[in-house]
Amino acid sequence: MRILVTGGAGFIGSHLIDRLMEADHEVICLDNFYTGRKQNVLQWLNHPNFEIIRHDVTEPIRLEVDQIYHLACPASPVHYQYNPVKTIKTNVMGTLIMLGLAKRVKARFLLASTSEVYGDPEVHPQTEEYRGNVNPIGIRSCYDEGKRVAETLAFDYHRQNNVDIRVARIFNTYGPRMLEQDGRVVSNFIVQALKGIPLTVYGSGQQTRSFCYVSDLVEGLIRLMNGNCIGPVNLGNPDEYTVLELAQTVQTMVNPDTAIEYKPLPADDPQQRQPNITRAQTELGWQPTIALPEGLKRTVADFQARL
């Protein structure tokens, strides 16, 4: 098949492209290189089945494809809050344009949505039926409300124009190729530990997160795209850790001499995040296979090589 991956030079997008190329598909990688990196897809640059286009998804583009994985959007608070208007444009206009393309060429469209649609959840763990608790005017809303609108658009295109859609709600993902200045806890802790500077824990460190290794997530995306379930489907690892536990694990693994430093909690930072993945297990036959210690070991090795 000819497959378009928007945000294909990014962290998750490039791992997805690796899998698609290994399966002998023709792949078009679309990226504006705001958080994507050419190095991530370097191995495919001269391959006859691979094409890379520097393009911003908020601008129209004409392509002929069978499937669209729509991943383009900065996903860490540092990047999406740097230019919040651009973030919401990417989520709304970018999704609108890609759905228009899917409608025109009759491609199947997968939206990479996010657990952020649940906001600071009052239901735990979160099932796909939960409608979320989001602050529409907060500093994170350019991303979480943007993704909520993207889901709305996907379902409206599906109902009104019969566009074949899939919606994945992605929970915290980590692994090789994460940006060093990503601003998310896993990369922050690893970089701090490798540099021997104190690990920054916000608040008491008792807020929880679930961490899914990137190869597990990519497997889930591919199964969702090629299955019959429209979604939304939670894709994440239901093992729940406090942020402090994560800091201590990285500290022990990388540099036991580093200190842990506490700072005030940022605005609208969710207290709990844990996916209920029953739908993914039953509809896709999917569940994560890589536990946090193993995934962290691989991620730390990658960061060490780069730093």
SVG drawing of the C-alpha trace seen along z (x, -y; Angstrom):
<svg xmlns="http://www.w3.org/2000/svg" viewBox="-24 -32 51 43">
<polyline fill="none" stroke="black" stroke-width="0.4" points="0.0,0.0 0.9,-3.7 0.9,-5.0 1.2,-8.7 2.6,-9.4 2.2,-13.0 4.8,-13.8 6.8,-10.9 10.2,-12.2 9.1,-12.5 9.6,-10.2 6.6,-7.9 6.2,-8.6 9.7,-7.4 9.3,-4.1 6.0,-3.6 7.8,-4.2 10.4,-1.6 7.7,1.0 5.8,0.0 9.0,0.0 10.0,3.4 6.6,4.6 7.3,3.5 4.8,0.6 5.4,-2.6 5.7,-5.3 5.5,-9.1 6.8,-10.9 5.4,-14.4 7.0,-16.7 7.7,-20.4 10.7,-19.5 9.5,-21.5 10.1,-18.6 10.8,-15.9 14.4,-15.1 15.8,-13.9 18.2,-11.6 15.2,-9.6 14.5,-8.4 18.0,-8.6 18.2,-4.8 15.4,-5.1 16.4,-8.2 17.7,-6.4 15.2,-3.6 12.9,-3.4 9.8,-2.9 10.4,-6.0 9.7,-9.6 10.1,-12.6 8.3,-15.9 9.0,-19.0 5.4,-20.3 3.2,-21.9 -0.1,-20.0 -1.9,-23.3 -1.4,-23.9 -3.3,-21.8 -1.4,-19.1 -2.4,-16.7 -1.3,-13.1 -2.6,-9.7 -2.5,-7.3 -4.4,-4.2 -3.9,-5.0 -3.1,-8.1 -1.5,-8.0 -2.1,-11.5 0.5,-12.0 1.6,-15.6 1.5,-17.7 4.0,-18.6 3.1,-16.4 5.1,-17.7 4.1,-20.8 7.4,-22.6 6.8,-22.4 3.1,-22.8 3.0,-25.7 5.8,-27.5 3.4,-28.5 -0.1,-27.6 -1.9,-29.2 0.1,-27.1 -0.6,-24.0 -4.4,-24.4 -4.1,-25.3 -2.1,-22.0 -4.8,-20.1 -7.8,-21.7 -6.7,-22.8 -4.2,-20.0 -6.8,-17.4 -9.4,-19.1 -7.0,-19.1 -5.9,-15.5 -9.6,-14.3 -10.4,-16.2 -7.5,-14.3 -8.8,-11.0 -12.3,-11.8 -11.0,-12.8 -8.8,-9.7 -10.9,-7.3 -8.0,-6.6 -8.4,-5.1 -7.5,-7.7 -6.0,-7.1 -6.0,-10.0 -3.3,-9.9 -5.4,-11.4 -4.2,-11.5 -5.0,-10.7 -5.0,-14.5 -8.6,-14.4 -9.4,-13.1 -7.9,-16.2 -7.4,-15.9 -9.6,-12.8 -12.2,-12.3 -12.6,-8.7 -9.8,-6.1 -8.6,-4.3 -10.0,-6.0 -12.2,-4.1 -13.1,-5.4 -16.6,-6.3 -15.2,-8.9 -15.8,-12.4 -13.0,-14.1 -12.4,-17.0 -10.6,-19.6 -10.0,-23.3 -11.0,-25.0 -9.0,-28.2 -5.9,-26.7 -2.3,-26.7 -2.6,-23.0 -5.9,-23.5 -4.3,-24.3 -3.3,-20.7 -6.0,-18.8 -9.0,-20.8 -7.2,-20.8 -7.2,-17.0 -10.8,-16.9 -11.8,-19.0 -9.7,-16.7 -11.7,-13.7 -15.0,-15.6 -13.9,-16.3 -12.9,-12.7 -16.3,-11.4 -18.2,-14.1 -16.3,-13.2 -17.1,-9.6 -20.9,-10.2 -21.3,-12.9 -18.9,-11.8 -18.4,-8.1 -14.6,-8.6 -13.1,-5.4 -11.6,-6.5 -9.7,-5.1 -9.1,-7.0 -6.3,-6.1 -6.0,-7.8 -2.3,-7.5 -1.0,-7.5 2.6,-8.5 5.0,-6.8 8.8,-6.7 11.7,-5.1 14.7,-5.8 14.6,-9.0 12.7,-11.0 14.1,-14.6 16.6,-15.5 14.8,-18.8 11.4,-17.1 10.3,-18.4 8.5,-15.1 9.4,-13.1 11.2,-10.1 13.5,-12.2 14.0,-14.8 15.0,-12.3 17.3,-10.4 19.1,-13.5 19.4,-14.9 20.8,-11.7 23.3,-11.3 24.5,-14.9 24.7,-14.4 22.3,-17.2 19.4,-16.9 16.3,-15.2 13.4,-17.6 10.2,-16.3 7.2,-18.6 4.8,-18.7 5.1,-15.8 5.9,-13.3 2.8,-11.3 1.0,-12.1 0.8,-8.9 1.5,-8.2 1.5,-5.1 4.5,-4.6 4.2,-2.6 7.3,-1.6 7.3,-2.9 7.4,0.5 4.3,1.6 2.4,-1.5 3.4,-1.2 2.1,2.4 -1.2,1.1 -1.5,-1.7 -0.9,0.8 -3.5,3.3 -6.0,0.4 -5.4,-0.8 -5.9,2.6 -8.7,3.9 -12.4,3.2 -12.6,1.2 -13.2,-2.6 -12.4,-3.6 -11.6,-5.6 -9.2,-3.1 -6.9,-3.7 -3.3,-2.6 -1.1,-2.7 0.5,-0.6 -1.9,-0.1 1.1,0.3 0.8,-2.8 3.8,-4.5 4.2,-7.7 6.5,-10.3 8.8,-9.8 9.0,-6.1 10.1,-6.8 12.7,-9.3 14.1,-6.8 14.2,-4.0 16.1,-6.2 18.4,-7.5 19.3,-3.9 19.8,-2.8 21.8,-5.7 23.5,-7.6 22.7,-6.7 24.7,-9.8 22.3,-12.4 19.9,-14.1 16.1,-14.6 14.9,-18.2 11.2,-19.2 9.6,-22.1 6.0,-23.5 3.5,-21.7 2.7,-23.4 -0.9,-24.6 -3.5,-21.9 -1.1,-19.1 -3.2,-15.9 -2.9,-14.0 -3.7,-10.5 -3.4,-8.9 -4.0,-5.2 -5.6,-3.6 -8.3,-1.0 -7.2,1.1 -10.0,3.6 -11.2,2.4 -7.7,2.7 -7.4,6.2 -10.7,7.4 -11.0,5.6 -7.3,5.6 -5.9,8.5 -3.3,5.9 -1.5,5.4 1.9,4.0 4.8,6.6 7.7,4.4 7.9,3.6 9.2,0.3 12.7,1.5 13.5,3.1 12.1,0.2 14.1,-2.3 17.3,-0.3 16.9,-0.6 16.0,-4.3 18.9,-5.2 21.3,-3.4 20.0,-5.5 20.3,-8.8 23.8,-7.8 24.8,-7.3 23.4,-10.7 24.6,-12.8"/>
</svg>
